[in-house]
């Protein structure tokens, strides 16, 4: 039981960045179908990446020539600037997240689960259960963040887009400071 509790707590911690960034993205009023798709894909990434982390192990970092925090920061900044551009030059009421945008967002909020996967076998022998817990929690927190962000949009209007973009920029800067 303590092993499952540990996995659950790790899953909550891994889901917090997805939640906070979903708050920001939710302010751009994604359609219900896109909210659900984004949440499902984030959950899938949180399932797959820890498994890949376990399989690949620590040898991968020797071959990468870019830090994970730099990659994540770049992706978040691109999303933030796209949000700001939408405020400055609005073309449509709804933010159109392409499949590539959804995949980039999901990857950026899920990459930390890959690094957890590198050491997951030292924490638990229940690798698949751990990945499943991570997936369910990240799906739930992502969806909740998108819903709360949408409510903030209704209350705050365009200001919520600016706040969301600023939050993404701050998180991108913080990820560079890790």
Secondary structure, DSSP 8 states (H G I E B T S, - for coil): -HHHHHHHHHHHHHHHHHHHHHHHHHTT---HHHHHHHHHHHHHHHHHHHHHHHHHGGGHHHH--S-HHHHHHHHHHHHHHHHHHHHHT---SS----HHHHHHHHHHHHHHHHHHHHHHHHH-S-HHHHHHHHHHHHHHHHHHHHHHHHHHHHHHTHHHHHHHHHHHHHHHHHHHT-
